[in-house]
Amino acid sequence: MQVEYIAFALAFGILPALLWLWFWTREDRLHPEPKRLLLLTFIAGGATVALTIPVQQLIRDVLNEGITSRMIMAWATAEEVLKYLMALAVVLWRRAVDEPIDNMIYMITVALGFAAVENTLFLLTSLTNDTFANSIIVGNFRFFGSTLLHVLSSSVVGVALAWSFYKSHIGKITYAILGVILASVVHSAFNLFILKSEGSGIMLTFSSVWVGVVILLLFFEKFKLAQIVLKNGNE
């Protein structure tokens, strides 16, 4: 494989994810997270891909069938569970997570790290099998589609964790489980619709992701406002 291909895949796989990370961390610019923790979480998200591949292969071997709806749902669930477990192991237990919104920031960071490595692998495959121009199209497609899907699905878990921030230990566990289940449903639904849709149906599916991102921004504003009110009440 040519060095140019690897450099291109790394650039178009990782740089867009870093751009999205910059965008989302600005939502917490009044109380920014430590850069070293964000970097660690981003790298951990990328490492999750290495864990996901053998798990998805195991699922395929166990189900012993083609690309069916059941397999797509199982694969999506595996990704969401592993992303959450990685975030939990690396950062969610730390004292730096001292506001509800921090859960959303770190879950999104894990998702972007995951998307960066996944996109890089897709681009490498595309470059070795297709033309350079087609790889540009693939890069743009995944930048606007797949990357945002990972952000949206993982942010569902982040919202659930944020909502349970001041609840009991049992409450936190319950909300986390519900968040992962809902994230898996969102991820599975997207993949199933993309697989079965054509033309305008695909555009409608991607549009729904953008609607989800707008809703996510509203949640950010809600939790930021709630935190401001809480701090003012304690002063």
Summary of the structure (lengths in Angstrom):
residues: 235
radius of gyration: 18.1
end to end distance: 60.5
largest distance: 61.4
contacts: 773
relative contact order: 0.13
helix: 86%
strand: 0%
